[in-house]
C-alpha cells in the first residue's frame, strides 16, 4: 500500500469513528409544519411629523395626517 492510499484510508477511518462516537446518545428529529390562522390581534406603531410656524399649526397638521392614517387603516379593515 502506498503512502497516499494509507493516508486516505486513515482519514476515512477517522471520519467514520468520529461520526459514530459523537452520535451516541443523540436523538435527531427533523420536521416542519405550517399553520394558517386568521389573526385576531395586531400591534401597529405609526409615526407622523410636521413643521409649522407655530405649535398650534403643527398640531393641526399632525392631527390631519393621523386622521388620514386612521381612515386608510379602517378602509383596509384594520
KEKE-3310 file (N, C-alpha, C; in steps of 0.2 Angstrom, whole numbers, plus 5000, padded with zeros to 4 digits):
npx = (5004:5003:5009:4999:4987:4987:4986:4973:4965:4967:4961:4948:4944:4945:4935:4924:4924:4923:4911:4902:4906:4902:4889:4883:4870:4862:4848:4840:4829:4819:4809:4794:4782:4766:4755:4740:4731:4718:4722:4719:4724:4734:4748:4752:4763:4764:4771:4771:4776:4777:4780:4779:4775:4770:4766:4753:4748:4756:4752:4739:4741:4747:4737:4728:4736:4737:4723:4721:4729:4722:4709:4713:4718:4706:4698:4705:4701:4707)
npy = (4994:5011:5027:5037:5030:5025:5036:5041:5030:5030:5043:5041:5031:5038:5048:5040:5035:5046:5051:5040:5040:5052:5053:5045:5042:5052:5060:5064:5074:5079:5091:5099:5112:5119:5132:5140:5154:5165:5181:5189:5199:5213:5223:5240:5252:5269:5283:5301:5317:5335:5351:5368:5386:5389:5381:5377:5377:5366:5356:5355:5351:5339:5332:5331:5322:5311:5307:5305:5293:5284:5283:5277:5265:5260:5258:5248:5238:5236)
npz = (5000:4995:5001:4999:4998:5011:5019:5015:5018:5032:5035:5031:5040:5052:5050:5050:5063:5071:5068:5073:5086:5091:5089:5098:5110:5105:5099:5084:5077:5063:5055:5049:5049:5046:5049:5047:5051:5055:5059:5075:5083:5082:5083:5080:5076:5072:5065:5064:5058:5058:5053:5057:5058:5070:5086:5087:5074:5069:5077:5072:5058:5061:5067:5056:5047:5055:5056:5043:5041:5050:5044:5032:5037:5043:5031:5025:5033:5046)
capx = (5000:5007:5008:4993:4981:4987:4983:4966:4962:4966:4957:4941:4943:4944:4929:4918:4925:4921:4903:4899:4907:4899:4882:4880:4866:4860:4842:4839:4822:4818:4802:4792:4774:4763:4748:4737:4725:4716:4725:4714:4727:4739:4750:4754:4766:4765:4773:4770:4780:4775:4783:4775:4777:4768:4764:4746:4748:4760:4747:4733:4743:4749:4731:4726:4739:4735:4716:4721:4731:4717:4704:4716:4718:4699:4696:4708:4698:4711)
capy = (5000:5017:5032:5041:5026:5024:5042:5041:5025:5033:5048:5038:5028:5044:5051:5036:5034:5052:5051:5036:5041:5058:5052:5040:5046:5058:5060:5069:5075:5084:5091:5106:5112:5125:5134:5146:5156:5172:5185:5192:5204:5216:5230:5244:5259:5273:5290:5307:5323:5341:5358:5374:5392:5389:5374:5375:5375:5360:5351:5354:5347:5332:5328:5329:5317:5305:5306:5301:5286:5280:5282:5272:5258:5257:5256:5241:5233:5236)
capz = (5000:4995:5007:4998:5000:5018:5022:5013:5022:5039:5035:5031:5047:5057:5049:5052:5070:5074:5067:5077:5093:5093:5088:5103:5115:5102:5095:5079:5074:5058:5053:5048:5050:5043:5051:5044:5055:5054:5065:5079:5086:5079:5086:5074:5078:5066:5067:5059:5060:5055:5055:5055:5061:5077:5088:5086:5067:5068:5080:5067:5053:5063:5068:5050:5045:5059:5054:5036:5043:5053:5039:5027:5040:5043:5024:5024:5038:5051)
cpx = (5005:5005:5001:4987:4981:4984:4975:4962:4961:4962:4949:4939:4941:4938:4923:4918:4922:4914:4900:4900:4903:4891:4878:4876:4863:4853:4841:4832:4822:4811:4800:4784:4772:4756:4746:4730:4724:4718:4719:4717:4733:4741:4754:4757:4767:4767:4772:4774:4777:4780:4779:4777:4775:4766:4757:4745:4751:4755:4741:4735:4745:4742:4727:4729:4737:4728:4716:4724:4726:4711:4707:4716:4711:4697:4699:4705:4703:4708)
cpy = (5006:5022:5036:5037:5025:5030:5043:5036:5027:5038:5046:5035:5033:5047:5047:5035:5040:5053:5046:5037:5047:5058:5047:5045:5052:5056:5065:5069:5081:5085:5098:5106:5119:5126:5140:5148:5163:5176:5188:5198:5207:5222:5234:5250:5263:5280:5295:5313:5329:5346:5363:5380:5392:5382:5372:5373:5368:5354:5350:5350:5340:5328:5327:5323:5310:5303:5302:5294:5282:5279:5277:5265:5255:5255:5249:5236:5232:5240)
cpz = (5000:5000:5006:5000:5007:5021:5021:5017:5030:5040:5035:5037:5052:5056:5052:5060:5073:5073:5072:5084:5096:5093:5093:5108:5112:5098:5091:5077:5069:5056:5052:5048:5047:5046:5049:5048:5054:5060:5069:5083:5082:5082:5080:5078:5072:5069:5062:5062:5055:5057:5052:5059:5068:5079:5087:5078:5066:5071:5075:5061:5055:5064:5061:5047:5049:5057:5048:5037:5045:5048:5034:5031:5041:5037:5023:5029:5044:5057)
residu = (UNK:UNK:UNK:UNK:UNK:UNK:UNK:UNK:UNK:UNK:UNK:UNK:UNK:UNK:UNK:UNK:UNK:UNK:UNK:UNK:UNK:UNK:UNK:UNK:UNK:UNK:UNK:UNK:UNK:UNK:UNK:UNK:UNK:UNK:UNK:UNK:UNK:UNK:UNK:UNK:UNK:UNK:UNK:UNK:UNK:UNK:UNK:UNK:UNK:UNK:UNK:UNK:UNK:UNK:UNK:UNK:UNK:UNK:UNK:UNK:UNK:UNK:UNK:UNK:UNK:UNK:UNK:UNK:UNK:UNK:UNK:UNK:UNK:UNK:UNK:UNK:UNK:UNK)
# end
